[in-house]
């Protein structure tokens, strides 16, 4: 028991789904140097993979490394190792030097990103087996790992360009999936505030708007549901030059006619080629706008 307590208290854990944080047991490990945070984030995003010196240099200096970059990089790695393991405990050392690069070895219990991915995989398995209650619980668990925008205190244009949009996409896709399940079980009152919060961050996600419209309609708030359609239609037309997609247009028509089908569990809709083109435009707009996803 005493050995287990020592192991638990001395273990390192890493958190990327929000600001970058490192914990040694329950104690936070300070990393005030921006370059060390970038270096650690770069390796954690490629956890359990060899990361080349050139990849790390590109992340550290946004693909414009200075002369002698590899020498400087080695000194950063040394400083990072000292920050993570000041007592030089070899069994805690997560960074291995390999020919041409470095390897950060962590498992699901140590890195929130790995736990997020594995929990989503389990949710997909539950969906395939028709266990939607467990699927919803796992999605909620995965989403609970997020503390804010990923890497919010890591000032690397390269990492925010190459990794953060994909992480945000998986986060909000999981949220859409979980809210679909909530709506199917009649929890429309519970999701309205959450959807409005999500839309402040992700105003281009049409399915969030559709979910909000449906949740409002099922509460008897038809006028607000129709106003939500006007908001998203105006925004898409004015800022992206595109019309609302087929999902939103169909739902708008159903709300106008009080279609009884809206009182049934939310039905999946087919994605048309036009929808796929519009989604690409929305993703480009999201990359261009820091507060969108």
C-alpha positions in Angstrom: 0.0 0.0 0.0 2.8 2.4 0.9 4.5 1.6 -2.4 1.3 2.4 -4.3 0.9 5.7 -2.5 4.5 6.7 -3.3 4.0 5.8 -7.0 0.7 7.7 -7.2 2.1 10.8 -5.5 5.3 10.9 -7.6 3.7 10.2 -11.0 3.7 12.8 -13.7 0.5 13.8 -15.5 0.1 16.1 -18.5 -2.9 18.2 -19.6 -3.3 19.7 -23.1 -7.1 20.1 -23.3 -7.1 23.7 -22.1 -4.0 25.4 -20.9 -0.9 23.2 -20.8 -0.4 21.9 -17.3 2.0 19.4 -15.7 1.3 17.8 -12.3 3.7 15.8 -10.2 1.3 14.0 -8.0 -0.9 16.8 -6.9 1.7 19.5 -7.2 1.8 21.6 -10.3 5.1 21.8 -12.1 5.9 25.4 -13.2 6.9 25.9 -16.8 7.2 29.7 -17.1 9.4 29.6 -20.2 7.3 29.7 -23.4 9.8 27.7 -25.4 9.6 24.8 -22.9 5.8 24.8 -23.0 6.0 24.6 -26.9 8.6 21.9 -26.7 6.6 19.8 -24.3 3.3 20.3 -26.2 4.9 19.3 -29.4 6.1 16.0 -28.0 2.8 15.3 -26.1 0.7 15.9 -29.3 2.8 13.1 -30.8 2.9 11.0 -27.6 4.6 7.6 -28.0 6.0 8.6 -31.4 9.5 9.6 -32.3 9.5 13.4 -33.0 12.3 14.6 -35.2 14.6 17.5 -34.4 13.3 19.2 -37.5 9.6 18.9 -36.4 10.4 20.2 -33.0 12.4 23.1 -34.5 9.5 24.0 -36.8 7.1 24.1 -33.8 9.5 26.1 -31.7 10.3 28.7 -34.3 7.3 28.5 -36.6 9.3 27.0 -39.5 11.9 29.7 -39.4 14.6 28.2 -37.1 17.7 30.2 -36.2 21.2 29.2 -37.0 22.3 26.5 -34.6 18.7 25.5 -33.9 19.5 21.9 -33.1 22.1 22.9 -30.4 19.6 25.3 -28.9 16.9 22.6 -29.0 19.1 20.1 -27.1 19.5 22.7 -24.4 15.8 23.2 -24.2 15.3 19.4 -23.8 17.8 19.4 -21.0 16.0 22.2 -19.2 12.6 20.5 -19.7 13.9 17.2 -18.3 15.2 19.1 -15.2 11.8 20.8 -14.8 9.9 17.5 -15.0 12.3 15.4 -12.9 14.4 17.7 -10.7 15.6 14.8 -8.6 16.8 12.9 -11.6 14.6 9.9 -10.9 15.1 7.8 -14.0 11.8 5.9 -13.6 9.9 9.1 -13.9 11.8 10.3 -17.0 9.2 10.4 -19.8 11.6 11.8 -22.6 13.9 9.4 -24.4 16.6 10.4 -26.8 16.6 8.5 -30.0 18.6 8.8 -33.2 17.4 12.0 -34.9 14.8 13.0 -32.3 13.0 12.3 -29.0 10.2 10.1 -27.7 7.7 11.1 -25.1 6.3 8.0 -23.4 3.0 8.3 -21.6 -0.2 6.3 -21.2 -3.9 7.2 -20.9 -3.6 7.8 -17.2 -0.9 10.4 -17.7 -2.2 12.4 -20.7 -5.7 13.8 -21.0 -5.6 13.8 -24.8 -5.0 10.0 -24.8 -7.9 9.5 -22.4 -10.1 11.7 -24.5 -9.4 9.7 -27.6 -9.8 6.3 -25.9 -13.0 7.3 -24.2 -14.5 8.4 -27.6 -13.5 5.1 -29.1 -15.4 3.3 -26.3 -18.4 5.6 -26.9 -18.3 4.5 -30.6 -18.3 0.9 -29.5 -21.4 1.4 -27.3 -23.1 3.2 -30.2 -22.4 0.2 -32.4 -24.0 -2.1 -29.8 -27.0 0.2 -29.4 -26.2 1.0 -25.8 -27.0 4.7 -26.1 -27.1 5.3 -22.3 -23.5 4.2 -21.9 -22.6 6.0 -25.1 -23.9 9.3 -23.7 -22.1 8.7 -20.4 -18.8 8.1 -22.1 -19.2 11.2 -24.3 -20.0 13.3 -21.3 -16.9 11.8 -19.6 -14.7 12.6 -22.6 -16.0 16.2 -22.9 -15.4 16.7 -19.2 -11.7 16.5 -19.7 -11.7 19.8 -21.6 -10.9 22.9 -19.5 -11.0 25.5 -22.4 -9.4 25.9 -25.8 -6.5 23.5 -26.3 -3.0 24.8 -25.8 -4.3 28.2 -24.7 -1.0 29.1 -23.1 1.3 27.6 -25.8 2.4 30.4 -28.2 3.2 28.4 -31.3 1.5 29.3 -34.6 2.6 26.0 -36.0 0.9 23.9 -33.3 -2.2 26.1 -33.4 -2.4 25.7 -37.2 -1.6 22.0 -37.4 -3.2 20.4 -34.3 -5.6 22.7 -32.5 -8.3 22.8 -35.3 -8.4 19.0 -35.4 -8.7 18.8 -31.6 -11.5 21.3 -31.6 -13.3 19.4 -34.3 -13.3 16.2 -32.3 -14.4 18.0 -29.2 -17.4 19.7 -30.9 -18.3 16.6 -32.9 -18.5 14.7 -29.6 -20.7 17.5 -28.1 -23.0 17.4 -31.1 -23.3 13.6 -30.8 -24.0 13.8 -27.1 -26.7 16.5 -27.5 -28.3 14.5 -30.2 -28.7 11.7 -27.6 -30.0 14.2 -25.1 -32.6 15.4 -27.5 -33.6 11.8 -28.3 -34.4 11.2 -24.7 -36.4 14.5 -24.4 -33.8 16.6 -22.5 -34.4 19.6 -24.7 -34.7 22.0 -21.8 -31.2 21.0 -20.5 -29.3 21.7 -23.7 -30.4 25.2 -24.6 -27.9 27.1 -22.4 -25.1 24.7 -23.4 -25.9 25.2 -27.1 -25.9 28.9 -26.8 -22.5 28.8 -25.1 -21.1 26.5 -27.9 -22.4 28.8 -30.6 -20.6 31.8 -29.1 -17.4 29.8 -29.7 -18.5 28.0 -32.9 -21.0 30.2 -34.8 -20.4 28.3 -38.0 -21.5 24.9 -36.9 -24.9 24.5 -38.5 -25.8 21.3 -36.6 -25.5 23.3 -33.3 -28.0 25.7 -34.8 -30.3 22.9 -35.8 -30.1 21.4 -32.4 -30.9 24.8 -30.8 -33.9 25.3 -33.1 -35.3 21.9 -32.3 -34.7 22.3 -28.5 -36.5 25.6 -28.5 -39.4 24.3 -30.7 -40.0 21.4 -28.3 -40.3 23.8 -25.5 -43.1 25.7 -27.3 -40.7 28.5 -28.2 -41.5 28.5 -31.9 -40.8 32.2 -32.4 -37.3 31.9 -30.9 -36.6 28.8 -33.0 -37.5 30.7 -36.2 -35.4 33.7 -35.0 -32.4 31.3 -34.6 -32.8 30.3 -38.2 -32.8 33.9 -39.3 -29.7 34.6 -37.3 -27.7 31.7 -38.8 -29.0 32.3 -42.3 -28.0 36.0 -42.1 -24.6 35.2 -40.7 -23.8 32.6 -43.3 -25.0 34.8 -46.2 -23.4 38.0 -44.9 -20.0 36.6 -43.7 -19.4 33.5 -45.9 -21.6 34.2 -48.9 -23.5 30.9 -48.7 -27.0 29.8 -47.9 -28.1 27.7 -45.0 -27.7 24.0 -45.6 -30.4 21.4 -46.3 -30.7 20.3 -42.6 -31.5 23.9 -41.5 -33.8 24.6 -44.3 -35.8 21.4 -43.8 -36.0 22.0 -40.1 -37.1 25.6 -40.6 -39.9 24.4 -42.9 -41.0 21.8 -40.4 -41.1 24.4 -37.6 -43.2 26.7 -39.8 -45.8 23.9 -40.4 -45.6 22.5 -36.9 -44.6 19.1 -38.4 -45.5 16.3 -35.9 -42.3 14.5 -36.8 -40.4 17.1 -34.7 -41.9 15.6 -31.6 -40.3 12.2 -32.4 -36.6 11.3 -31.6 -34.2 13.4 -33.7 -33.7 11.7 -37.1 -30.3 11.6 -38.8 -30.1 13.6 -42.1 -28.2 12.9 -45.2 -25.3 15.1 -46.1 -25.5 16.4 -49.7 -22.5 17.5 -51.8 -23.6 21.1 -51.3 -23.5 20.5 -47.5 -20.0 19.1 -47.8 -18.8 22.2 -49.8 -20.4 24.5 -47.2 -18.8 22.6 -44.4 -15.4 23.1 -46.0 -16.1 26.9 -46.2 -17.1 26.9 -42.5 -13.9 25.1 -41.5 -11.8 27.7 -43.4 -13.7 30.5 -41.6 -13.1 28.8 -38.3 -9.3 28.6 -38.9 -9.3 32.3 -39.9 -11.2 33.3 -36.7 -9.4 32.5 -33.5 -12.6 32.3 -31.4 -14.3 29.9 -33.8 -13.8 26.2 -34.3 
